[in-house]
Amino acid sequence: MARVKMGRIVEHLSHEMRQALAEAMPQTPGGPQVDPDELYRRFRRAVTHNCKTWEKVPDKFVELD
């Protein structure tokens, strides 16, 4: 199994994740209108709080360049 730093991955993909959250928000039935940047900051904090620093993931989900 490979290990990844979830917090660092979320930081590295911040632009893409912000975009994905902004796209998902209007598609969520009854979802409150929330500032996408604030939602991302809270999401990032929740990831670092709920995930270990190093999380194990199956090798099939990791590809080295």
Residue, then its C-alpha position, 0 to 999 in steps of 0.5 A: m500500500a502507498r501512503v499519501k499526505m491528505g492535507r498536502i494533496v488538498e492544498h496542492l489541488s486547491h484550485e481544482m477542489r474550489q472549482a469542484l465545490a463551486e460547481a457542486m453547490p448549486q446542484t445540491p437540492g436545498g443546499p444553502q448558498v455558501d461562499p465557495d472559499e469559506l466552504y473550501r477552508r472548512f473542508r480543508r480543515a475537516v480533512t486535516h482533522n479527520c485524516k491521519t497525516w499519512e493515509k494508506v491508499p491502495d497502490k492501484f490509486v497511485e501512479l509515479d511519473 
